[in-house]
Amino acid sequence: MLYRRARQNCGMEPSCAIALAPTAQPRHGIRLAPINGLRGIAILGVLYAHLSAGIWSFGELPLWLSPLLTNTATGVNLFFILSGFVLFLPYVANAQAMGSTADRIDFYRRRALRLLPLFYVAVAVQWTFAALDGTSDAREFFSVVAFAFTFDARHFGPSFNFPLWSIGVEVVFSALFPFLALASRKTGMLRLVVGVLAAAWRCG
């Protein structure tokens, strides 16, 4: 609708028409270059946090520089926020639907193909070495492959690769996403957010 209004106001001015011309969109979702750039920054921040762990301490750096070099692990939080935004945007823009069972199955299929193959390859390889070393067992393996570890506060990340906790969180969120999207349509975003925060506070 906004595009149509802008196009009507634009008239036949060539430069305006070019600027407003719709770009090719992927079959699923909407691509926003600034969001992809922010996600890249978030990923680089997390990589830097892992590579520089123990090198810097808050008191060793100037006050203006310390937050930039010692808090880059918050890139995980930024990445989660942006991922949720990117997932939800097509449904807000009515570019995708979530009302039917077929829609939900299609969503789960795409998310599974995106998240699970590399996750299971990493788990299989790393758990095998950990098991041979005696630092992990079959109980942990089945907990990880079933994503039960995401609900265990004592073992929130696999012992053989703790950062895999973030994939577990993404998988759980993806499983809940269709229901959250439908709830936002029926109850409104404000009520949904308040309800989720209240449930998180009570569980926490």
C-alpha positions as CSV (number, residue, x, y, z in Angstrom):
1,M,0.0,0.0,0.0
2,L,2.8,2.4,0.9
3,Y,4.6,1.6,-2.3
4,R,1.4,2.2,-4.4
5,R,0.9,5.6,-2.7
6,A,4.5,6.6,-3.2
7,R,4.3,5.5,-6.9
8,Q,1.2,7.6,-7.5
9,N,2.8,10.7,-6.0
10,C,6.0,10.0,-7.9
11,G,4.3,10.3,-11.3
12,M,6.5,9.6,-14.3
13,E,9.8,11.2,-13.0
14,P,12.4,8.6,-14.1
15,S,14.7,9.0,-11.1
16,C,11.8,8.6,-8.7
17,A,10.5,5.6,-10.6
18,I,13.8,3.9,-10.4
19,A,14.2,4.6,-6.7
20,L,10.8,3.1,-6.0
21,A,11.1,0.1,-8.3
22,P,10.4,-3.1,-6.3
23,T,13.5,-5.3,-6.1
24,A,13.3,-9.0,-6.5
25,Q,12.4,-10.7,-3.2
26,P,13.3,-14.2,-2.1
27,R,10.5,-16.7,-2.2
28,H,10.4,-16.8,1.6
29,G,11.0,-13.7,3.7
30,I,12.1,-10.1,3.1
31,R,15.7,-9.2,2.8
32,L,16.9,-5.9,4.4
33,A,20.6,-5.1,3.8
34,P,21.0,-3.0,7.1
35,I,19.6,-5.9,9.2
36,N,22.0,-8.4,7.5
37,G,24.8,-5.9,8.2
38,L,23.9,-5.7,11.9
39,R,23.7,-9.5,12.1
40,G,27.2,-9.7,10.6
41,I,28.5,-7.2,13.2
42,A,26.8,-9.3,15.9
43,I,28.5,-12.5,14.6
44,L,31.9,-10.7,14.5
45,G,31.4,-9.5,18.1
46,V,30.7,-13.0,19.3
47,L,33.7,-14.4,17.4
48,Y,35.9,-11.7,18.9
49,A,34.6,-12.4,22.4
50,H,35.6,-16.1,22.1
51,L,39.0,-15.4,20.5
52,S,39.9,-12.6,23.0
53,A,38.6,-14.3,26.2
54,G,41.0,-13.5,29.0
55,I,43.1,-11.0,27.1
56,W,41.4,-7.9,28.3
57,S,39.8,-7.0,31.6
58,F,37.5,-4.1,32.3
59,G,40.0,-2.3,34.5
60,E,42.9,-2.5,32.1
61,L,41.4,-0.4,29.3
62,P,40.3,3.2,29.1
63,L,36.7,3.8,30.3
64,W,35.5,4.8,26.8
65,L,37.1,1.8,25.2
66,S,36.4,-0.9,27.7
67,P,32.7,-1.5,26.9
68,L,33.6,-2.0,23.2
69,L,36.3,-4.6,23.8
70,T,34.9,-6.5,26.8
71,N,31.2,-6.7,26.1
72,T,31.1,-8.0,22.5
73,A,29.5,-11.2,23.7
74,T,26.3,-9.2,23.8
75,G,26.3,-9.7,20.1
76,V,24.4,-13.0,20.9
77,N,21.6,-10.9,22.3
78,L,21.6,-8.6,19.3
79,F,21.6,-11.6,16.9
80,F,18.6,-13.2,18.7
81,I,16.7,-9.9,18.5
82,L,17.5,-9.4,14.8
83,S,16.6,-13.1,14.0
84,G,13.2,-12.7,15.6
85,F,12.6,-9.5,13.7
86,V,13.6,-11.1,10.4
87,L,11.4,-14.1,11.1
88,F,8.4,-12.0,12.0
89,L,8.6,-9.3,9.4
90,P,7.1,-11.3,6.5
91,Y,4.0,-12.1,8.5
92,V,3.5,-8.5,9.6
93,A,3.9,-7.4,6.0
94,N,1.5,-10.1,4.9
95,A,4.1,-11.5,2.6
96,Q,3.7,-14.9,4.2
97,A,0.8,-16.7,6.0
98,M,0.8,-18.9,9.1
99,G,-2.9,-19.7,9.3
100,S,-3.0,-23.2,8.0
101,T,-1.3,-26.4,8.9
102,A,0.5,-26.4,5.6
103,D,1.9,-23.0,6.3
104,R,3.3,-24.2,9.7
105,I,4.7,-27.4,8.2
106,D,6.5,-25.3,5.5
107,F,7.9,-23.0,8.2
108,Y,9.2,-25.9,10.3
109,R,10.7,-27.6,7.2
110,R,12.7,-24.4,6.3
111,R,13.8,-23.8,9.8
112,A,14.9,-27.4,10.2
113,L,16.9,-27.3,7.0
114,R,18.6,-24.1,8.2
115,L,19.4,-25.1,11.8
116,L,19.7,-28.8,12.2
117,P,22.1,-30.3,9.6
118,L,25.3,-28.6,10.8
119,F,24.1,-28.8,14.4
120,Y,23.9,-32.6,14.3
121,V,27.1,-32.9,12.4
122,A,28.9,-30.9,15.0
123,V,27.3,-32.9,17.8
124,A,28.1,-36.2,16.3
125,V,31.8,-35.4,15.7
126,Q,32.4,-33.5,19.0
127,W,30.5,-35.9,21.2
128,T,32.4,-38.9,19.7
129,F,35.7,-37.4,20.7
130,A,34.3,-36.4,24.2
131,A,32.9,-39.9,24.7
132,L,36.2,-41.5,23.7
133,D,37.9,-39.2,26.2
134,G,35.5,-40.1,28.9
135,T,34.2,-36.6,29.4
136,S,30.6,-37.2,28.1
137,D,28.2,-40.1,28.0
138,A,25.1,-41.4,26.1
139,R,22.7,-39.6,28.5
140,E,24.2,-36.2,27.5
141,F,24.2,-37.2,23.9
142,F,20.4,-37.9,23.8
143,S,19.7,-34.8,25.8
144,V,21.5,-32.7,23.2
145,V,20.1,-34.3,20.1
146,A,16.6,-33.9,21.6
147,F,17.3,-30.3,22.7
148,A,16.3,-31.3,26.3
149,F,19.4,-29.5,27.5
150,T,17.9,-26.1,26.8
151,F,15.4,-26.7,29.7
152,D,18.1,-27.8,32.2
153,A,19.6,-24.8,34.1
154,R,22.5,-27.0,35.4
155,H,23.5,-28.2,31.9
156,F,22.3,-25.4,29.7
157,G,25.2,-26.0,27.2
158,P,26.7,-29.3,26.1
159,S,30.0,-30.1,28.0
160,F,31.8,-30.9,24.7
161,N,30.8,-27.6,23.0
162,F,29.0,-25.2,25.4
163,P,28.3,-22.5,22.7
164,L,25.8,-24.9,21.1
165,W,23.3,-23.6,23.7
166,S,22.6,-20.8,21.3
167,I,21.4,-23.2,18.6
168,G,19.2,-24.9,21.2
169,V,17.6,-21.6,22.0
170,E,17.0,-20.9,18.3
171,V,15.4,-24.3,17.8
172,V,13.0,-23.9,20.8
173,F,12.1,-20.4,19.6
174,S,11.5,-21.7,16.1
175,A,9.2,-24.4,17.5
176,L,7.2,-21.8,19.3
177,F,7.2,-19.1,16.6
178,P,4.1,-20.2,14.6
179,F,2.0,-20.1,17.8
180,L,3.5,-16.7,18.8
181,A,2.7,-15.3,15.3
182,L,-0.9,-16.5,15.5
183,A,-1.2,-15.2,19.1
184,S,0.0,-11.8,18.0
185,R,-2.8,-11.6,15.4
186,K,-5.5,-12.7,17.8
187,T,-4.5,-10.8,21.0
188,G,-2.3,-8.0,19.7
189,M,1.4,-7.5,20.1
190,L,1.3,-5.6,23.4
191,R,-0.8,-8.3,25.2
192,L,1.4,-11.0,23.8
193,V,4.6,-9.3,24.9
194,V,3.2,-8.6,28.4
195,G,2.0,-12.3,28.7
196,V,5.4,-13.7,27.6
197,L,7.3,-11.4,30.0
198,A,5.0,-12.4,32.8
199,A,5.4,-16.1,32.1
200,A,9.2,-15.6,31.9
201,W,9.3,-13.8,35.2
202,R,7.2,-16.5,36.9
203,C,9.3,-19.3,35.5
204,G,12.6,-17.5,36.3
